Amino acid sequence: MRLDKFLKVSRIIKRRTIAKEVADKGRIQINGIPAKSSSVVKVGDELTIAFGNKTLVVKIDKIVETTKKEESKDMFSIVSETYKEEPTN
């Protein structure tokens, strides 16, 4: 499955167009390698996603074409979630 579609179906990112923009700006890595929106993801891959001051690392557990909101959480598990501290002056 394409990276941008996985992010949308799993509801990690709400819209596919936004998922495509984020990936094409180089803010997503698959197994440590920078990824484009058209990159193919598979079960077992680890995604590192940089959202502003937050970095999310998830492991893909399942890939399905469509899913209900409650079931989308079964598609991945969160490995880590880190926040950058903003410098204080």
C-alpha positions as CSV (number, residue, x, y, z in Angstrom):
1,M,0.0,0.0,0.0
2,R,1.2,3.5,-0.7
3,L,2.5,5.5,2.3
4,D,0.0,8.4,1.9
5,K,-2.9,6.0,1.7
6,F,-1.8,4.0,4.7
7,L,-1.5,7.2,6.8
8,K,-5.0,8.2,5.8
9,V,-6.7,4.8,6.2
10,S,-5.0,4.3,9.6
11,R,-6.0,7.9,10.6
12,I,-2.5,8.9,11.6
13,I,-3.0,11.8,9.3
14,K,-6.6,12.9,8.6
15,R,-6.4,13.7,4.8
16,R,-4.4,12.0,2.1
17,T,-3.4,15.3,0.5
18,I,-1.8,16.4,3.8
19,A,-0.1,13.0,4.2
20,K,1.3,13.4,0.7
21,E,2.6,16.9,1.5
22,V,4.2,15.8,4.7
23,A,5.9,12.8,3.0
24,D,7.1,14.8,0.0
25,K,8.7,17.3,2.4
26,G,10.9,14.6,3.7
27,R,9.4,14.4,7.2
28,I,8.6,10.7,7.1
29,Q,11.0,7.8,7.2
30,I,10.4,4.1,6.6
31,N,12.8,1.9,8.6
32,G,15.2,4.9,8.8
33,I,15.1,5.8,5.1
34,P,13.5,9.0,3.9
35,A,10.2,8.2,2.1
36,K,8.0,9.8,-0.6
37,S,4.2,9.6,-0.6
38,S,4.4,6.9,-3.3
39,S,6.7,4.6,-1.2
40,V,5.2,1.2,-0.5
41,V,4.7,0.1,3.1
42,K,4.3,-3.4,4.4
43,V,3.5,-5.1,7.7
44,G,6.5,-4.8,10.1
45,D,7.8,-1.5,8.7
46,E,8.6,1.2,11.2
47,L,7.5,4.8,10.3
48,T,9.1,7.9,11.9
49,I,6.9,10.9,11.4
50,A,7.9,14.5,12.3
51,F,5.0,16.8,13.2
52,G,6.3,20.2,14.1
53,N,7.5,19.7,17.7
54,K,6.4,16.1,18.0
55,T,8.0,12.9,16.5
56,L,5.9,9.8,16.3
57,V,7.4,6.3,15.7
58,V,4.8,3.6,14.8
59,K,5.1,0.0,13.7
60,I,2.7,-1.3,11.0
61,D,0.8,-4.3,12.3
62,K,-1.9,-4.7,9.7
63,I,-2.8,-3.3,6.2
64,V,-6.4,-3.1,5.0
65,E,-7.8,-1.1,2.2
66,T,-10.7,0.4,4.2
67,T,-11.5,0.4,7.9
68,K,-13.9,1.9,10.4
69,K,-12.6,4.5,12.9
70,E,-12.5,2.0,15.8
71,E,-10.6,-0.6,13.8
72,S,-8.0,1.8,12.4
73,K,-6.0,1.7,15.7
74,D,-5.4,-2.1,15.0
75,M,-3.3,-1.1,11.9
76,F,-0.4,0.2,13.9
77,S,1.2,0.3,17.3
78,I,3.0,3.3,18.8
79,V,6.7,2.6,19.5
80,S,7.5,6.1,20.8
81,E,6.2,9.6,20.9
82,T,8.6,12.4,21.8
83,Y,8.2,16.2,22.1
84,K,10.9,18.8,21.5
85,E,11.3,21.3,24.3
86,E,10.9,24.9,23.2
87,P,13.9,27.0,24.3
88,T,13.1,29.5,27.0
89,N,14.8,32.9,26.8
